[in-house]
């Protein structure tokens, strides 16, 4: 069956009370922007509690539309449906339901249940009466069907509103909140598995994200840099275009390697990354940092290590995968399409200058004392790194 209408379902937005319209408007905007990338012309409208997408032409690709909608945060369900206008009598509804059933299910042997919601109280029958009559009509027209009110194979839903909506399939959406409804944050993006997932998860909560990548030429290759650009583009399928700030970290990293205790290299390097990322974040009006750290995964991610890295930040640091084990993070990366890129064998600056025996329980006082040796020399290096960071816009649609 060629559908021309889709009912868009959301969840959390419905709990927003008097501010609900703000989130609905943001979701409508995001849907429109996403559908601009799909061939065809579409209208996106809303009425209280409902958002509709309607194809204005016959020549559109159903799968492309669904795929686009499944990359919009805030949508929990996509219902391909038949929408009836100027229908005010039961017999008209019944005829359309029977046509719908024939085109979608034919004469297959199926159990079903009819659920009706009547928001338009001027319709002459109530919800229970409509459901009962439609169930009777389906049984009569399609003898292979049977009613099962507990675990039906098909849940046929009919909504009596300004228009009448008929649907029986709910395709999953991405969930979360519409983009831009929760501020902007800066992601510390590496070429690994965890940070793209972290960026995706914070974006899912309605935040706009930018990203900061620390490049150390000639010790890290241009291919490593391209890998991170590719990851940012993959995340941008959900988050929208990402401003990626590529920071030259070589001079600072060499200074740390030359003068600081080797067991503290990773922690001190991480602290400078946080300082630089925060400086760029503040310039870009971000109100938080995002990392892909998970407690105990590596030496720099023990709770003691996180205390040391947090110490240099004034912005909040969001760590959405903090309590996930590795397989849980891998599962999400595979689902959102970043995993295969993340495992490409191109090392970033975090893996090039790694200590053989890194400290796992660093003491902040000792780390500060070690940093003091290089801090004055690193101040101009940090300023240069921030001022000369390369800005690359990453957008999967281009």
QUIKA-V595402 format. One record per pair of residues at least 24 apart in sequence whose C-alpha atoms are under 8 Angstrom apart, sorted by sequence separation. I is the first residue (numbers start at 1). J is the second residue. D is the distance in Angstrom with one decimal. If there is no record, write none. Layout:
I_J_D / I_J_D
This chain:
179_203_6.9 / 182_206_5.0 / 183_207_5.1 / 184_208_4.5 / 185_209_5.1 / 186_210_4.9 / 187_211_4.4 / 188_212_5.0 / 189_213_5.3 / 190_214_7.5 / 179_204_7.5 / 181_206_5.1 / 182_207_4.7 / 183_208_6.2 / 184_209_5.6 / 185_210_6.4 / 186_211_5.3 / 187_212_6.1 / 188_213_6.3 / 294_319_7.6 / 38_64_6.5 / 178_204_7.6 / 179_205_7.7 / 180_206_5.5 / 181_207_6.5 / 182_208_7.5 / 184_210_7.6 / 186_212_6.9 / 289_315_6.8 / 291_317_7.3 / 293_319_6.1 / 38_65_6.6 / 177_204_6.0 / 178_205_7.5 / 179_206_4.2 / 180_207_5.4 / 288_315_5.2 / 289_316_6.3 / 290_317_5.7 / 291_318_6.5 / 292_319_6.0 / 294_321_5.7 / 295_322_5.6 / 176_204_5.0 / 177_205_5.0 / 178_206_5.0 / 179_207_5.8 / 180_208_5.5 / 287_315_6.5 / 288_316_5.0 / 289_317_4.7 / 290_318_4.7 / 291_319_5.3 / 292_320_7.1 / 293_321_6.6 / 294_322_4.0 / 295_323_6.3 / 297_325_8.0 / 175_204_7.4 / 176_205_5.3 / 177_206_4.7 / 179_208_6.1 / 287_316_7.5 / 288_317_5.8 / 289_318_6.0 / 290_319_5.9 / 291_320_7.8 / 292_321_6.2 / 293_322_5.7 / 294_323_5.9 / 297_326_7.8 / 35_65_7.1 / 38_68_7.5 / 176_206_7.1 / 209_239_7.1 / 288_318_7.0 / 290_320_8.0 / 292_322_7.4 / 294_324_6.4 / 208_239_6.9 / 211_242_6.9 / 213_244_7.1 / 215_246_6.5 / 217_248_7.4 / 294_325_7.5 / 208_240_8.0 / 210_242_5.2 / 211_243_6.2 / 212_244_5.7 / 213_245_6.1 / 214_246_6.0 / 215_247_5.8 / 216_248_5.8 / 35_68_6.5 / 112_145_7.2 / 191_224_7.2 / 209_242_6.4 / 210_243_5.0 / 211_244_4.7 / 212_245_4.7 / 213_246_4.9 / 214_247_4.8 / 215_248_5.0 / 216_249_5.1 / 217_250_6.4 / 267_300_6.0 / 34_68_6.1 / 35_69_7.7 / 89_123_7.5 / 110_144_6.8 / 111_145_5.6 / 112_146_6.3 / 113_147_5.9 / 204_238_7.9 / 209_243_7.9 / 210_244_6.1 / 211_245_6.1 / 212_246_6.0 / 213_247_6.0 / 214_248_6.1 / 215_249_5.7 / 216_250_4.4 / 266_300_6.5 / 14_49_7.3 / 34_69_7.3 / 88_123_6.5 / 89_124_7.6 / 90_125_7.8 / 107_142_6.3 / 109_144_4.7 / 110_145_4.9 / 111_146_4.6 / 112_147_5.0 / 113_148_5.9 / 196_231_6.8 / 200_235_6.1 / 203_238_7.8 / 204_239_7.5 / 210_245_7.9 / 212_247_7.1 / 214_249_5.7 / 215_250_7.2 / 274_309_7.2 / 278_313_7.0 / 107_143_8.0 / 108_144_6.5 / 109_145_5.4 / 110_146_6.4 / 111_147_5.3 / 112_148_5.6 / 113_149_5.4 / 191_227_6.5 / 196_232_7.3 / 199_235_7.5 / 203_239_5.7 / 97_134_7.8 / 107_144_6.5 / 108_145_7.4 / 109_146_8.0 / 111_148_5.7 / 112_149_7.3 / 123_160_7.7 / 191_228_5.3 / 216_253_7.9 / 271_308_7.6 / 275_312_6.4 / 278_315_7.1 / 31_69_6.8 / 34_72_7.4 / 190_228_6.5 / 200_238_7.3 / 267_305_6.8 / 271_309_5.1 / 274_312_7.1 / 275_313_6.6 / 98_137_7.8 / 113_152_5.9 / 189_228_7.3 / 196_235_6.7 / 200_239_6.9 / 270_309_6.5 / 271_310_8.0 / 274_313_6.8 / 90_130_7.7 / 94_134_6.3 / 98_138_6.6 / 112_152_4.7 / 115_155_7.1 / 117_157_8.0 / 119_159_7.5 / 120_160_5.8 / 191_231_7.5 / 9_50_7.1 / 31_72_6.6 / 111_152_5.2 / 112_153_5.7 / 113_154_6.5 / 114_155_6.0 / 115_156_6.2 / 116_157_5.8 / 117_158_6.4 / 118_159_6.0 / 119_160_5.8 / 120_161_4.9 / 267_308_7.4 / 271_312_6.5 / 8_50_6.8 / 9_51_7.2 / 30_72_6.8 / 111_153_5.2 / 112_154_4.6 / 113_155_5.1 / 114_156_4.8 / 115_157_4.9 / 116_158_4.7 / 117_159_4.8 / 118_160_4.5 / 119_161_5.1 / 120_162_6.7 / 267_309_7.0 / 7_50_7.2 / 8_51_5.2 / 94_137_7.4 / 98_141_7.6 / 110_153_6.2 / 111_154_6.4 / 112_155_5.7 / 113_156_6.1 / 114_157_5.9 / 115_158_6.3 / 116_159_5.7 / 117_160_6.1 / 118_161_6.5 / 7_51_6.1 / 8_52_5.9 / 110_154_7.2 / 112_156_7.1 / 114_158_7.6 / 116_160_7.5 / 7_52_4.9 / 8_53_7.4 / 6_52_5.7 / 7_53_6.6 / 27_73_7.9 / 5_52_7.0 / 6_53_5.0 / 27_74_6.5 / 5_53_5.7 / 6_54_6.4 / 5_54_4.4 / 4_54_5.7 / 5_55_6.3 / 4_55_5.1 / 4_56_7.7 / 4_58_7.8 / 308_362_7.3 / 305_360_6.8 / 308_363_7.5 / 304_360_7.4 / 305_361_6.3 / 308_364_5.5 / 304_361_5.2 / 305_362_5.9 / 307_364_7.7 / 302_360_6.4 / 303_361_8.0 / 304_362_6.1 / 3_62_7.8 / 214_273_7.6 / 299_358_6.4 / 302_361_7.2 / 304_363_7.5 / 308_367_7.7 / 2_62_7.9 / 179_239_7.1 / 299_359_6.7 / 300_360_6.7 / 13_74_7.6 / 299_360_4.9 / 12_74_8.0 / 11_74_7.6 / 10_74_6.0 / 11_75_7.7 / 10_75_4.9 / 11_76_6.5 / 212_277_6.3 / 9_75_5.8 / 10_76_5.1 / 8_75_6.6 / 9_76_5.6 / 10_77_6.7 / 8_76_7.8 / 9_77_4.8 / 8_77_6.0 / 9_78_6.3 / 97_166_7.1 / 8_78_5.0 / 9_79_7.7 / 7_78_6.0 / 8_79_6.4 / 6_78_6.5 / 7_79_4.9 / 6_79_5.3 / 7_80_6.5 / 6_80_4.5 / 7_81_6.8 / 5_80_6.1 / 6_81_5.5 / 4_80_7.8 / 5_81_5.5 / 87_163_7.7 / 3_80_6.2 / 4_81_7.5 / 5_82_6.3 / 85_162_7.9 / 86_163_7.3 / 87_164_7.4 / 3_81_6.3 / 4_82_7.3 / 5_83_6.6 / 85_163_5.2 / 3_82_6.8 / 84_163_5.7 / 85_164_6.7 / 83_163_6.6 / 84_164_4.9 / 83_164_5.6 / 84_165_6.4 / 83_165_4.6 / 82_165_5.9 / 83_166_6.4 / 81_165_6.5 / 82_166_5.1 / 266_350_7.6 / 81_166_5.4 / 82_167_6.6 / 81_167_4.6 / 80_167_6.4 / 81_168_7.7 / 266_353_7.9 / 79_167_6.5 / 202_290_7.8 / 265_353_7.8 / 266_354_6.5 / 79_168_7.5 / 80_169_6.7 / 188_277_7.1 / 265_354_7.1 / 266_355_6.9 / 79_169_5.7 / 80_170_7.5 / 265_355_6.3 / 79_170_4.7 / 186_277_7.3 / 199_290_6.8 / 264_355_7.6 / 78_170_5.5 / 79_171_6.2 / 186_278_7.8 / 198_290_7.0 / 199_291_7.7 / 263_355_5.6 / 266_358_7.1 / 77_170_5.6 / 78_171_4.9 / 198_291_6.4 / 199_292_7.9 / 262_355_5.7 / 263_356_7.3 / 265_358_7.4 / 77_171_5.5 / 78_172_6.4 / 198_292_5.1 / 262_356_8.0 / 263_357_5.7 / 264_358_6.2 / 77_172_4.8 / 78_173_6.5 / 186_281_5.7 / 197_292_7.2 / 263_358_4.2 / 264_359_6.0 / 76_172_5.9 / 77_173_4.9 / 185_281_7.2 / 195_291_5.9 / 196_292_7.5 / 257_353_7.6 / 262_358_7.4 / 263_359_5.3 / 76_173_4.2 / 195_292_4.1 / 75_173_5.1 / 76_174_6.0 / 194_292_4.8 / 195_293_7.6 / 264_362_7.8 / 74_173_7.9 / 75_174_6.0 / 76_175_4.6 / 194_293_7.2 / 268_367_7.1 / 73_173_7.7 / 74_174_6.9 / 75_175_5.1 / 76_176_7.8 / 186_286_6.2 / 253_353_7.9 / 267_367_8.0 / 72_173_7.4 / 73_174_5.4 / 74_175_4.9 / 75_176_7.3 / 184_285_7.3 / 185_286_4.7 / 188_289_7.4 / 235_336_7.6 / 1_103_6.0 / 70_172_7.1 / 71_173_7.3 / 72_174_6.3 / 73_175_5.5 / 74_176_4.7 / 75_177_8.0 / 184_286_4.9 / 185_287_5.6 / 186_288_6.3 / 187_289_5.8 / 188_290_6.1 / 189_291_7.5 / 234_336_8.0 / 1_104_6.2 / 70_173_4.7 / 71_174_6.1 / 72_175_8.0 / 73_176_5.3 / 74_177_4.2 / 183_286_7.4 / 184_287_6.1 / 185_288_4.7 / 186_289_4.8 / 187_290_4.5 / 188_291_5.5 / 234_337_6.8 / 235_338_7.4 / 264_367_7.3 / 268_371_7.0 / 69_173_7.1 / 70_174_5.6 / 73_177_5.5 / 74_178_4.9 / 183_287_7.1 / 184_288_7.3 / 185_289_5.5 / 186_290_5.9 / 187_291_6.1 / 188_292_7.8 / 234_338_6.3 / 73_178_5.2 / 185_290_6.8 / 72_178_7.5 / 73_179_6.8 / 276_382_6.5 / 280_386_6.3 / 231_338_6.2 / 279_386_7.1 / 261_370_7.2 / 276_385_7.6 / 231_341_6.7 / 260_370_5.9 / 276_386_6.4 / 230_341_7.4 / 231_342_7.3 / 260_371_7.2 / 260_373_7.7 / 227_341_6.8 / 259_373_7.4 / 260_374_8.0 / 227_342_7.6 / 259_374_7.2 / 227_344_7.8 / 202_320_7.0 / 256_374_7.3 / 201_320_6.6 / 227_346_7.6 / 255_374_7.2 / 198_319_6.9 / 198_320_5.7 / 224_346_5.0 / 198_321_6.3 / 223_346_6.7 / 224_347_6.1 / 225_348_8.0 / 255_378_7.9 / 197_321_7.9 / 224_348_6.2 / 221_346_7.5 / 221_347_7.9 / 252_378_6.4 / 194_321_7.7 / 220_347_6.5 / 220_348_5.8 / 220_349_6.3 / 252_381_6.5 / 74_204_7.9 / 219_349_7.4 / 251_381_7.1 / 252_382_7.6 / 73_204_5.8 / 73_205_8.0 / 197_329_7.0 / 216_348_7.7 / 220_352_7.6 / 73_206_7.4 / 215_348_7.0 / 216_349_5.7 / 219_352_7.1 / 214_348_7.9 / 215_349_6.2 / 194_329_6.5 / 197_332_6.8 / 214_349_6.8 / 193_329_7.5 / 194_330_7.9 / 197_333_5.9 / 249_385_6.9 / 193_330_6.9 / 196_333_7.7 / 248_385_5.9 / 247_385_5.8 / 194_333_8.0 / 247_386_7.0 / 193_333_6.8 / 248_388_8.0 / 197_338_8.0 / 247_388_7.4 / 248_389_6.8 / 196_338_7.1 / 247_389_4.7 / 246_389_5.3 / 247_390_6.6 / 245_389_5.8 / 246_390_4.9 / 193_338_7.5 / 245_390_5.5 / 246_391_6.4 / 193_339_6.3 / 244_390_7.9 / 245_391_4.7 / 246_392_7.6 / 244_391_5.7 / 245_392_6.5 / 30_178_7.1 / 243_391_6.6 / 244_392_5.1 / 30_179_7.2 / 193_342_5.2 / 243_392_5.9 / 244_393_6.0 / 192_342_5.1 / 193_343_7.2 / 243_393_4.7 / 244_394_6.8 / 27_178_5.2 / 191_342_5.7 / 192_343_7.0 / 242_393_5.8 / 243_394_6.3 / 26_178_5.9 / 27_179_7.7 / 241_393_6.7 / 242_394_5.1 / 26_179_7.2 / 241_394_5.6 / 242_395_6.5 / 23_177_7.9 / 26_180_7.6 / 241_395_4.5 / 23_178_6.6 / 26_181_7.4 / 191_346_7.8 / 240_395_6.8 / 241_396_7.5 / 191_347_7.5 / 191_348_6.4 / 23_181_7.0 / 190_348_7.0 / 236_394_7.0 / 237_395_7.4 / 236_395_5.7 / 237_396_5.8 / 236_396_6.0 / 237_397_7.5 / 233_394_5.0 / 232_394_6.0 / 233_395_5.1 / 234_396_6.3 / 232_395_7.8 / 233_396_4.8 / 11_175_7.8 / 12_176_7.6 / 13_177_7.3 / 230_394_7.9 / 10_175_7.5 / 12_177_7.4 / 73_238_7.0 / 229_394_6.6 / 71_237_6.5 / 72_238_6.2 / 71_238_5.1 / 37_397_7.1
